[in-house]
Amino acid sequence: MNELAKVDWRLWLGIGILLFAQSTGLFLHARSRGRKAWFWGLWGLTHFPSPLMTYLLLQVWKNYKKKRQTKAAENNLKGAKKDG
């Protein structure tokens, strides 16, 4: 505990700015997509970079899944047009 008291105040300020920036970015991005903005914003204040990495992975996975379904639907339509 004594080591934490000796840490320079600039380090604590930097950590606070980093967490606040991460939280704000997650909140704004999630709000623009309509995805539980308050949850992501509050979780982003707790630690770094787990909330950011989790959010990015979930967004990438969801977009990949949506594109894959869209592509499959387009292929089914093209196949149906060729048969008809």
C-alpha positions in Angstrom: 0.0 0.0 0.0 2.9 2.3 0.7 4.1 2.0 -2.9 0.8 3.4 -4.2 1.2 6.5 -2.2 4.6 7.1 -3.8 3.3 7.0 -7.4 3.5 10.3 -9.2 0.2 12.2 -9.5 0.8 12.5 -13.2 0.5 8.8 -13.6 -2.9 8.8 -11.8 -4.1 11.7 -14.0 -3.0 9.8 -17.1 -4.9 6.7 -16.0 -8.0 8.8 -15.2 -7.9 10.5 -18.6 -7.4 7.1 -20.4 -10.4 5.5 -18.6 -12.6 8.5 -19.2 -11.7 8.6 -22.9 -12.4 4.9 -23.3 -15.7 5.2 -21.4 -16.8 8.2 -23.5 -15.9 6.5 -26.7 -17.7 3.3 -25.9 -20.8 5.2 -24.7 -21.0 7.3 -27.8 -20.4 4.4 -30.2 -22.9 2.2 -28.5 -25.5 5.0 -28.3 -25.2 5.6 -32.0 -25.9 1.9 -32.6 -28.5 1.6 -29.9 -26.6 -1.0 -27.9 -26.8 -0.6 -24.1 -24.8 2.7 -24.0 -24.9 3.1 -20.3 -23.6 -0.4 -19.6 -20.6 0.1 -22.0 -19.9 3.6 -20.6 -19.8 2.5 -17.0 -17.9 -0.7 -17.7 -15.3 1.4 -19.6 -14.6 3.4 -16.5 -13.6 0.3 -14.5 -10.5 -0.9 -16.2 -8.5 -0.9 -19.5 -8.6 -2.4 -22.2 -10.9 -5.4 -21.5 -14.2 -3.4 -22.1 -12.8 -1.9 -25.3 -11.6 -5.3 -26.6 -14.8 -7.0 -25.7 -16.9 -4.3 -27.4 -14.8 -4.4 -30.6 -14.9 -8.2 -30.8 -18.7 -8.3 -30.3 -19.2 -5.6 -32.9 -16.9 -7.2 -35.5 -18.5 -10.6 -34.9 -22.0 -9.2 -35.2 -21.1 -7.3 -38.5 -19.4 -10.4 -39.9 -22.4 -12.5 -39.1 -24.8 -9.9 -40.7 -22.7 -9.7 -43.8 -22.5 -13.5 -44.1 -26.3 -13.8 -43.8 -26.8 -11.1 -46.4 -24.4 -12.8 -48.8 -26.2 -16.1 -48.3 -29.6 -14.5 -48.9 -28.3 -12.9 -52.1 -26.9 -16.2 -53.3 -30.2 -17.9 -52.7 -32.0 -15.2 -54.7 -29.5 -15.5 -57.6 -30.0 -19.2 -57.6 -33.8 -18.9 -57.6 -33.7 -16.5 -60.5 -31.5 -18.9 -62.6 -33.9 -21.8 -61.9 -37.0 -19.7 -62.8 
